[in-house]
Amino acid sequence: MDLRRLIATVRAWLPLMVAAALVGGAVAFGISSLQQKVYESKATLIVGQALSTVDPSTSQFAVAEGLAATYAAIATTRPIMQSLIDELSLDTSPGALAGRVRVEAPKASSFLTITAQDPDPARAASIANALGRELIAVSPAIQGREVEFQKSIDRDIAATLALIEVTQARVDALTAVEKRTAPQEDQLQGLEGRLASLRATYADLLSFSPGGAANLLTVVEPAVPAIDPVLPRTLLNMLLAAAFGLLAVGGVAFLAEQLDDSIKDPDAVREVTNFNTLGTIARMKGDRDRSAIYQLATLLYPRSGAAEAYRTLRSNVEFAAVDAPIRTLLVTSAAPGEGKTITSANLAVVFAQAGRKVVLVDADLRKPRVHTMFNLGNARGLTTMLRGDAVRLEVLSQATEEDNLRVLTTGPLPPNPAELLGSHRMQAVVGLLKESADLVIFDSPPLQAVSDSALLSSSADGTLLVVDAGRSRGRAVRSAAEILTRAGANVLGVVLNRTPAKAHSDYVGYYGENYGAKGRVRAPDVAADRPGASAHLSGPG
């Protein structure tokens, strides 16, 4: 998919994509609003006391880091969870409580982070703090006889430190004496030796102090009740749901465009057929539901955007045939219902309005519609001439509201249309038609249905291929172009019919200017269904 088509696809699907995003966001908001709010609290602990020792070692940090990971692993085990349930009188199971608690030990750190979630913010903080106390309780560093031993070490350290301070004070006092006696010198030396011994003892005692206990747990920051809930994350849920809706519709749009080979614009026409687009005709409001006569915009609404589009098509046909003037023009399509009859009828009108003497021939001997477009009878017509009856064209053709336009309907439908259209008699009839008019326009059957159009196209001066925008399939249009090429037709170009009305802003005037005060057009006076009868078309009321 090229960039231009991608942009066109996004523009076409953008309203639906936006709607899907809005619906997704709204649904997510509704669901989030119904969900129970969950609060989160955190407690932080430190493993060991290496940071407070006089000379912390690398090994102390390593041991504390490893123990922190160990405590994180055992924190959510069943016995500890059951102890929390019993302590806090929680109505839950150990497994369910473990799912609401998260204990993390960051790498290269001796910290433990306990995170607890609960619908009650106070209870979440209580769970986190209680779990911290449980971990402290299971720490072997503060259990049994180890406690008395550490207390003894603390007393010895305090006493030794006091002796060091006293001895240091006496050394400082003797050192301050300028002229010491021999006994004073001996006393100073003895005090310095004792001071060195006390410091060595103090260093040994510190190695047994609680500050070196790597597996001691201490609460650094207790948990407090949270103010705002962490779940549900309404804004995040809305954004994710909106993004999902947007991407889902975008994916469907991309897939649909990849699978859709319909012809929508002149670029696609050129890509599929290698033909130029000579005109684009906007879709007429209700053109499939209203009477066929209302589709003659060039007669009923000559100042409308639709009529102007047909006049532009007329000019482009003349430019396309500037080197070889067109006397016979065939209008066909790939499949039925693509608007070839509407195109041929309106094109015949605008050529007649330009002063050309035009004969519109309904050559669709299977499903004729031209007579219904102009409200004419179909008792006699083209098949009457093909049978060889000595009837002049002036008698068989019927007049219309446009003075320079006459219509030759099909007449009685034959059992062998292809043989008639490909016969020598048909060539002779075409010759007679060319002698009686400046331009003969043939409305022919679809190319995919029968071979009639291919037979006629080889003898016509020019051929127009009508394509229904958004409905005609690329495969069918390509096949139709190949049929015309093999038949040796002089294809002037393509008429892109029923394009979106928004691409033709002037087309709004089709109904805005030409409708009466009540927004309706007066119905045409229908002529009797007899040979030679013409339609009487009424303008706006």
NORZICOR-V724782 format. One record per backbone hydrogen bond with DSSP energy under -1.0 kcal/mol. NH is the residue of the N-H (numbers start at 1). CO is the residue of the C=O. E is the energy in kcal/mol with one decimal. If there is no record, write none. Layout:
nh:co:e
NH:CO:E
NH:CO:E
This chain:
nh:co:e
6:2:-2.4
7:3:-2.6
8:4:-2.2
9:5:-2.5
10:6:-2.5
11:7:-2.5
12:8:-2.2
13:9:-2.4
14:10:-1.4
17:13:-2.5
18:14:-2.9
19:15:-2.4
20:16:-2.6
21:17:-2.3
22:18:-2.6
23:19:-2.7
24:20:-2.7
25:21:-2.5
26:22:-2.5
27:23:-2.8
28:24:-2.5
29:25:-2.2
30:26:-2.4
31:27:-2.7
32:28:-2.7
33:29:-2.2
34:30:-1.2
35:31:-1.0
38:231:-2.8
39:118:-2.8
41:116:-2.3
43:114:-2.4
44:221:-2.7
45:112:-2.7
46:218:-2.8
47:110:-2.8
48:216:-4.4
52:49:-1.5
61:57:-1.4
62:58:-2.3
63:59:-2.7
64:60:-2.3
65:61:-2.4
66:62:-2.3
67:63:-2.5
68:64:-2.2
69:65:-1.6
70:66:-1.7
71:67:-2.9
72:68:-2.1
73:69:-1.7
74:70:-2.0
75:71:-1.2
77:74:-1.4
81:77:-2.3
82:78:-2.7
83:79:-2.0
84:80:-2.0
85:81:-2.3
86:82:-2.4
87:83:-2.5
88:84:-2.8
89:85:-1.1
90:85:-1.5
92:90:-1.2
97:93:-2.6
98:94:-2.3
99:95:-1.3
100:97:-1.3
102:115:-2.9
104:113:-2.4
112:45:-2.8
113:104:-2.6
114:43:-3.2
115:102:-3.1
116:41:-2.5
117:100:-2.2
118:39:-2.2
124:120:-2.1
125:121:-1.8
126:122:-2.1
127:123:-2.4
128:124:-1.9
129:125:-2.4
130:126:-2.6
131:127:-2.3
132:128:-1.7
133:129:-2.0
134:130:-2.2
135:131:-2.2
136:132:-2.0
137:133:-2.2
138:134:-1.6
142:139:-1.4
143:140:-1.1
147:144:-1.3
149:145:-1.8
150:146:-2.1
151:147:-1.9
152:148:-2.1
153:149:-2.1
154:150:-2.0
155:151:-2.0
156:152:-2.3
157:153:-2.4
158:154:-2.1
159:155:-2.4
160:156:-2.7
161:157:-2.4
162:158:-1.8
163:159:-2.3
164:160:-2.4
165:161:-1.9
166:162:-2.3
167:163:-2.8
168:164:-2.3
169:165:-1.8
170:166:-1.9
171:167:-2.4
172:168:-2.4
173:169:-1.9
174:170:-2.3
175:171:-2.3
176:172:-1.2
177:174:-1.1
185:181:-2.3
186:182:-2.5
187:183:-2.4
188:184:-2.7
189:185:-2.4
190:186:-2.0
191:187:-2.4
192:188:-2.4
193:189:-2.1
194:190:-2.2
195:191:-2.5
196:192:-2.1
197:193:-1.9
198:194:-2.6
199:195:-2.1
200:196:-1.9
201:197:-2.1
202:198:-2.5
203:199:-2.3
204:200:-1.9
205:201:-2.3
206:202:-2.0
207:203:-1.1
208:205:-1.4
209:206:-1.5
212:209:-1.8
213:210:-1.9
216:213:-1.2
218:46:-2.1
220:44:-2.6
221:44:-2.1
230:38:-2.5
231:38:-1.6
234:232:-1.6
237:233:-3.1
238:234:-2.5
239:235:-2.5
240:236:-2.8
241:237:-2.5
242:238:-2.7
243:239:-2.6
244:240:-2.6
245:241:-2.7
246:242:-2.6
247:243:-2.9
248:244:-2.9
249:245:-2.3
250:246:-2.3
251:247:-2.7
252:248:-2.4
253:249:-2.9
254:250:-2.6
255:251:-2.7
256:252:-3.1
257:253:-2.6
258:254:-2.1
259:255:-2.1
260:256:-1.9
263:472:-2.3
269:265:-1.9
270:266:-2.5
271:267:-2.3
272:268:-2.3
273:269:-2.8
274:270:-1.3
278:494:-2.4
279:494:-1.1
281:496:-2.7
283:499:-2.5
287:284:-2.1
290:286:-2.3
294:291:-1.7
295:292:-1.7
296:293:-1.4
297:295:-1.8
299:296:-1.2
300:296:-2.7
301:297:-1.9
304:301:-2.0
308:304:-1.9
309:305:-1.9
310:306:-1.7
311:307:-2.0
312:308:-2.2
313:309:-2.0
314:310:-2.4
315:311:-2.2
316:312:-2.3
317:313:-2.3
318:314:-2.1
319:315:-2.2
320:316:-2.4
321:317:-1.3
322:319:-1.4
329:440:-3.2
330:462:-2.8
331:442:-2.8
332:464:-2.4
343:339:-2.0
344:340:-2.8
345:341:-2.4
346:342:-2.4
347:343:-2.5
348:344:-2.1
349:345:-1.8
350:346:-2.3
351:347:-2.1
352:348:-2.1
353:349:-2.6
355:352:-1.7
356:351:-1.9
358:404:-3.0
359:439:-2.3
360:406:-2.8
361:441:-3.3
362:408:-2.8
363:361:-1.1
363:443:-1.9
365:363:-1.4
373:369:-1.8
374:370:-1.8
376:371:-3.4
382:409:-3.0
383:410:-2.8
385:381:-1.5
386:382:-2.2
387:383:-1.6
388:385:-1.2
389:384:-1.2
391:389:-2.8
396:392:-1.8
397:393:-3.1
398:407:-2.9
405:402:-1.8
406:358:-2.1
407:398:-2.9
408:360:-3.2
420:416:-1.8
421:417:-2.6
422:418:-1.7
423:420:-1.2
427:423:-1.2
428:424:-2.1
429:425:-2.4
430:426:-2.4
431:427:-1.9
432:428:-2.0
433:429:-2.5
434:430:-2.3
435:431:-1.4
436:432:-1.2
438:357:-2.1
439:357:-2.0
440:327:-2.9
441:359:-2.4
442:329:-3.0
443:361:-3.0
444:331:-2.3
447:333:-3.1
448:334:-2.3
450:446:-1.6
455:451:-1.8
456:452:-2.0
457:453:-2.9
458:454:-1.1
459:456:-1.2
462:328:-1.5
463:490:-2.1
464:330:-3.1
465:493:-2.0
466:332:-3.2
467:495:-2.9
469:497:-3.2
470:263:-3.7
471:468:-1.7
472:468:-2.8
474:261:-2.0
477:473:-2.6
478:474:-2.6
479:475:-2.1
480:476:-2.4
481:477:-2.5
482:478:-2.1
483:479:-2.2
484:480:-2.3
485:481:-2.1
486:482:-2.6
487:483:-1.9
488:485:-1.2
489:484:-2.5
491:489:-1.2
492:463:-2.3
494:276:-2.6
495:465:-2.4
496:279:-2.7
497:467:-3.4
499:281:-2.4
503:500:-1.7
504:501:-2.0
507:504:-1.5
508:505:-1.3
509:506:-1.6
510:507:-1.7
511:508:-1.1
512:508:-2.2
513:509:-1.8
516:520:-1.7
519:516:-2.0
525:536:-1.8
530:528:-2.0
533:530:-2.0
536:525:-1.6
